[in-house]
Structure formats: C-alpha cells, structure tokens
C-alpha cells in the first residue's frame, strides 16, 4: 500500500501543476496496486471515461470487480461504461450484479432500467422500478430518485400514466417519511409532489426549506420561485405574491419575479400595480418581449394611449414586424379617436397575421376593425368586418349588437338589425347597451311604445348615466308627445356630455311653444 500512496501523492502534485496526463498515469498506478480502494478506482475510471478511453476504464473496473468483496458501486460503474459503449448485454449483467450486491444503491437500478428501455423492453424496465420500491434499507434519496424514474417512464408511455401515478406517489411518500435533511433532496421531493398534484405536501416542504439556513441566496431564490409557481398553477395568485415579493427583497433586480408579479396583478385587475411591475421588468431586461407587450396592454387599460404608443415604439426598435404591436397600436389610436391611423395599424396587423400567425385573426380582431371603420364613417367596410367577426363566432354578442345598432342608426335593414340585437340580448338580458339598441331599432320601426319599454329597462340596468341612452329616450318621449319627459331626458343627456345637436333640440322645443 505504500507504493499506492506514493503514486497517489505524485498524482496530486501533477494535478496541482495542471499536468493532467501525468496525474492520470500516477492515479491509475495507485488504483491498480490498491484495487480495494473503490472510490479511487471509480474516480480514475471516470477520468478515463471523460477522455473517451473506455477500454482502460473497463479494464480497471473489471479487475476491481474480480475481488470477492467488490461492492455494487464498482459493478454499477462498469455497467455504465458498457452501456456507453453499446454493449447492453454486458451492461445488464453488470447492473444485475450491482443490485444483488448493493440493493440499496440506486445506481444499479437506474442503469438497468435505462438498459431495458434502450432495448424497448418496457415491461422489464418497469419491473426494475417495482423491485426497487420493495427495498427496506434504502435512504430518502433512493426513493426520490425512484420517483423521478417512475415520472420518466410515465412521460415516455403516457397511456400508462394512471398506473404509474400511485407508484410514483408511494415512492415520494416513503422518501418523505424518512425525513431527509439534505436541502437538495428536499427540493427534489417537493418538485415531485408538485408535479403530481400533491400541492399541500410540496408547499410544506418548500416552506420548511425557507426556514433553514440555506447555503446560498440562489437556492433560496429558487425555492421561493418554485413555491410561487405552485400557487400560480393552482390559480392562487394571492399566495404566490408574498413569496415573489420576498424574493424581490433579496434580489430587487430579478426581472422574472417582477414579471410574474405583474401577471398576478393583471389577473386581479390591479392594472396600476401591473404597470409598475412590467415597467421594472422592461428596465431590468429590455429584451423581455412579452413584458413589453403586456406593459403596453396594461397602459391601454389604464387609458394611457400615449404611454402605450411610446412603449410600443421602444418594442418595435427591438422586435419589428409584430402582430401584437400593430394591433395594440390600432387600439391606442382608436382610444385617441384617430380612427384612420387605427385602421392603418389594424390592416398592418392583419397582413402580418395572414403570413405568420393566421390564428390571431379571431372575432375580436375584426370587431375592433369594424368599430374603427364605423367611427371613421366607412360603413360598408365596417359592415364587412362585423360580418367577418360573426362568421368566426356567430354568437359574439358585441358584434351582433354593434352591427344591429349601426343599421338602426342609419335606418337600414331594420328587421335584420332587430334580430341581431335580440340574439345578443338572449346572452345578456340585462345589458343596458343592448337594451338601448333594441329600443332604438324599435323606434326606427315606428313602434315608440315598445321602444320606450326597452329604454326604461336600459335606464334601470345602466351602471352609470349614459348620454346616448338619454338622447334616445328624449326622442321616444317626443314621438309620444310627452314633451316634458323628453326635455328632462335631453337635459340629463347634456349633464353627462355636451352635445350641440341636443342643445338645438331643446332650443327648437322652446321656439315651438306658443308665446304667452
């Protein structure tokens, strides 16, 4: 053994001097002399494998395996080398021996499982895992790795997922009962529970980890991100947010945490907070494409069309030719009532989508395009867009109502307009805007009494005063010769929004009164 120590010492010196060839030679000599030093034998074999010198690795490991008291670790390493060389029969034999000698060593089970899969022997591969599950002396790491291999099998053979699920959970639960104290094993165990829907168990382990003095801040960040991910997948953003906010306290420059918090705020319709988080994300990572577009969308929801366009200009300098950028630009210009510019961007979005993303051209897109055309006075184009929207979604209530109201306003296709609006109302019977539309088309059909009934319903269900609704109500009362009520309705309309036409109606009414 003295010679072995001498060779090993020389190998260390060569290693320190970056003399890799000389170091490997001395380490190999030491291992050849002391084959009972299995950790050294396996380490030297690993160096040979890293250099693609598989024959030398096999030769050394085979000599060590001839010893009567050779452990399963040597045979598992030998089986791994045989597998890498494509000698699966020899690999299987070596790994079977590894399991027989050291049944609580997971490497032999893992290697044999993979050998059988390579030979398309999936039943034998599953049998290896099932036999491993019967071990009584294995540690928690063994059963966590077993759970991972069951999950691997489930992914490769999805039709057997329901059979594999209880086996996987049994392995993970066994590992959990053994109370592992290694943070890495604990994290893998929590990951497994999370993957298979055992959320409560995953959350408990992640939280226990956060109470421990973890080795590095990076591990703590990872745990917090995983914990937040569990809550997000469970659609519980209220619980995810505190974990991510804690992560940001430790690492304020983390763009991913800011982005996820922005998504949570967005889902909760807290658009001001969402804007703040997405803005930080874009500052920290200007190339974060989704964050740029979500920031623009949030700004639009906050009725900040100029900020939206500024955000999109910055995004376009990095990500040109984007459907979403063109579409959001169209929405922003429509919000600014610059309808011709909105239409230009919508058409640009449509052109891009037809080439690259035709699935983007849904009913909502053509609805917005139709609305812009209508407000720009391009009624034929508006009609075509609304009809396209309804081709894609025949029950799309907003398009049904808008097209019906547009026809009613223009005195066109009144019976068809009425049918469209009534179809929209079947979906949302208390929608004040749709009730107003129905009342207006009935008025145009010279049915003022029926129109009044719908307008009064609309007024009842309206969440806030509506200038157009009151104007329509005034017209209907005037047709019914109830001028006092007509004047009151028009005055209510003007209180909501100044309108010269309505002011002229009141003046005309005043002029028509007989002088005292």
Helices and strands as residue ranges (DSSP letters): H 2-16, H 20-33, H 38-50, H 54-65, H 72-84, H 88-101, H 106-118, H 122-132, H 140-156, G 158-160, H 161-177, H 183-195, H 199-210, H 217-233, H 237-250, H 255-267, H 271-284, H 289-301, H 305-318, H 323-335, H 339-356, G 358-360, H 363-375, H 379-392, H 397-410, H 414-427, H 432-444, H 448-461, H 467-479, H 483-496, H 500-512
